[in-house]
Amino acid sequence: EIAPVTAAEFLRFLACWQHVDPEHRLEGPRGVAEAIRQLAGFEVPAAAWEGNVLPARVRGYRREWLDQLTTSGEIAWGRLWGAGASLIRRTPICLVPREDLESWMPLASLAAATPGPAREPTRTGREVEDSLRRRGAMFLQEIARATGFARDLVEEGLTELIALGRVTCDSFSGLRWFLVPAWR
């Protein structure tokens, strides 16, 4: 049977179902994968994934668990729902099971086709993107060599392309590199 519930009861249910309630938290790398499956397609600021979202759902969350899932190819990350200039820490990023990524791409393409001015990358971003298109995946040093840019310009170009939803990486640690302030 279906019966109406109070808002408080519904919120308690959601906390359990979302694994935010301490008694219902997930554990280990499989717990991270399960949390991501449940939140697939949901975008939050890039820094929030490891700052709030996953630690709230997985007991004793460790960064290497997300790295294992992304480097193994089980999980992919990127900006699917729009593009724009934003600080990388605030750039909305979603995590999705790679096996479902093709299903998400048509929806993302529809969202990107909404009317409005399309934001194009700056000259630096274009050159970084062009070098990646020509040569494929590269490490930061290789992109610097291919473009002739200093490392800080390459980083600027890459963060811009991430914010525009034009590049991603096989590991979350590649994104994390841009999220941690240089002084740390």
C-alpha positions in Angstrom: 0.0 0.0 0.0 1.0 3.6 -0.5 0.4 6.0 2.4 1.3 9.7 2.7 4.2 10.5 5.0 5.3 13.6 6.7 8.2 15.7 5.3 10.4 14.6 8.2 9.7 10.9 7.5 10.5 11.4 3.8 13.8 13.2 4.6 14.8 10.3 6.9 14.0 7.9 4.1 16.1 9.9 1.6 19.0 10.1 4.0 19.0 6.3 4.3 18.4 5.7 0.6 21.2 8.1 -0.4 23.5 6.5 2.2 24.0 9.8 4.0 22.6 8.4 7.3 25.6 7.1 9.3 24.0 3.7 9.7 23.5 3.3 6.0 26.8 4.4 4.7 28.6 2.4 2.1 32.2 1.0 2.4 35.3 0.8 0.3 35.8 1.1 -3.4 32.6 -0.8 -4.2 30.8 1.6 -2.0 32.2 4.5 -4.0 31.1 2.8 -7.2 27.6 2.3 -5.8 27.3 5.9 -4.7 28.4 7.1 -8.1 25.9 4.8 -9.8 23.1 6.3 -7.7 24.2 9.8 -8.5 25.1 9.2 -12.2 24.5 12.4 -14.2 24.2 14.6 -11.2 26.6 17.5 -11.5 28.2 19.2 -8.5 31.2 21.5 -8.2 34.3 19.5 -8.9 35.8 20.0 -5.5 32.5 18.9 -3.8 32.8 15.3 -4.9 35.7 14.6 -2.6 35.0 17.4 -0.2 31.4 16.5 0.7 29.5 14.1 -1.6 31.5 10.9 -1.5 32.7 11.2 2.1 29.1 11.7 3.3 28.1 8.4 1.6 31.1 6.2 2.0 32.6 5.4 5.5 36.3 6.3 5.7 36.3 7.6 2.1 39.8 7.5 0.6 40.8 9.3 -2.6 42.6 6.3 -4.1 39.2 4.5 -4.3 37.9 7.0 -6.8 41.3 6.9 -8.6 41.0 3.1 -8.9 37.6 3.3 -10.3 38.5 5.9 -12.9 41.9 4.5 -14.0 40.3 1.0 -14.3 37.8 2.5 -16.7 34.8 1.7 -14.6 33.9 5.4 -13.8 34.3 8.5 -16.1 34.0 12.1 -15.1 33.3 15.3 -17.1 31.1 18.2 -17.6 28.0 17.0 -19.5 25.4 19.6 -18.8 26.6 22.9 -20.1 29.7 24.9 -20.6 30.9 28.2 -19.3 33.7 30.0 -17.6 34.1 29.1 -14.0 36.8 28.5 -11.5 37.8 24.8 -11.7 36.8 24.2 -8.1 33.3 25.4 -8.9 32.9 23.8 -12.3 30.0 21.4 -12.3 31.3 17.8 -12.9 29.4 14.6 -13.0 30.6 11.1 -12.4 29.0 8.2 -14.4 29.7 4.5 -14.9 31.6 4.3 -18.2 29.3 1.6 -19.4 26.5 4.1 -19.3 28.4 7.1 -20.8 27.1 6.6 -24.3 23.6 6.8 -23.0 24.3 10.1 -21.3 26.0 11.7 -24.3 22.9 12.3 -26.4 21.2 14.0 -23.5 24.2 16.2 -22.9 24.2 17.1 -26.6 20.6 18.1 -26.4 21.3 20.3 -23.4 24.3 21.8 -25.2 22.1 22.7 -28.2 19.9 25.0 -26.2 19.7 28.5 -27.7 22.3 31.0 -26.5 25.7 32.2 -27.3 28.2 29.3 -27.5 31.3 30.0 -25.5 34.5 29.3 -27.4 37.9 28.7 -25.8 40.5 31.4 -25.7 43.5 31.2 -27.9 45.4 29.2 -25.2 42.5 26.8 -24.8 42.2 26.4 -28.6 45.8 25.6 -29.0 45.8 23.1 -26.2 42.7 21.5 -27.6 44.2 21.4 -31.1 47.3 19.7 -29.9 45.2 17.1 -28.1 43.1 16.5 -31.2 46.3 16.1 -33.3 48.3 13.8 -31.0 45.7 12.3 -28.6 46.0 11.9 -24.9 49.2 13.5 -23.5 50.7 14.4 -20.1 51.0 18.0 -19.1 54.7 18.2 -20.0 53.9 16.8 -23.5 51.2 19.3 -24.1 53.6 22.1 -23.0 56.2 20.8 -25.5 53.5 20.4 -28.3 52.1 23.9 -27.8 55.3 25.7 -26.8 53.4 27.1 -23.8 54.8 27.3 -20.2 53.3 24.9 -17.8 51.0 27.5 -16.2 49.5 28.4 -19.6 48.9 24.7 -20.3 47.1 24.4 -16.9 45.1 27.5 -17.7 44.1 26.1 -21.1 43.2 22.7 -19.6 41.0 24.1 -16.8 39.2 26.3 -19.3 38.5 23.2 -21.5 37.3 21.2 -18.5 34.9 24.1 -17.6 33.7 24.1 -21.2 33.1 20.4 -21.2 35.6 19.8 -24.0 38.1 17.5 -22.2 38.3 14.9 -19.6 40.9 12.5 -18.3 41.2 8.8 -17.5 41.7 9.4 -13.8 40.2 11.7 -11.2 43.7 12.5 -10.0 44.2 14.5 -13.2 41.3 16.7 -12.2 42.3 16.8 -8.5 45.6 18.3 -9.5 43.8 21.4 -10.6 41.5 21.5 -7.5 44.3 21.7 -5.0 45.7 25.2 -4.5 49.4 25.5 -5.7 50.5 26.5 -2.2 49.4 23.0 -0.9 
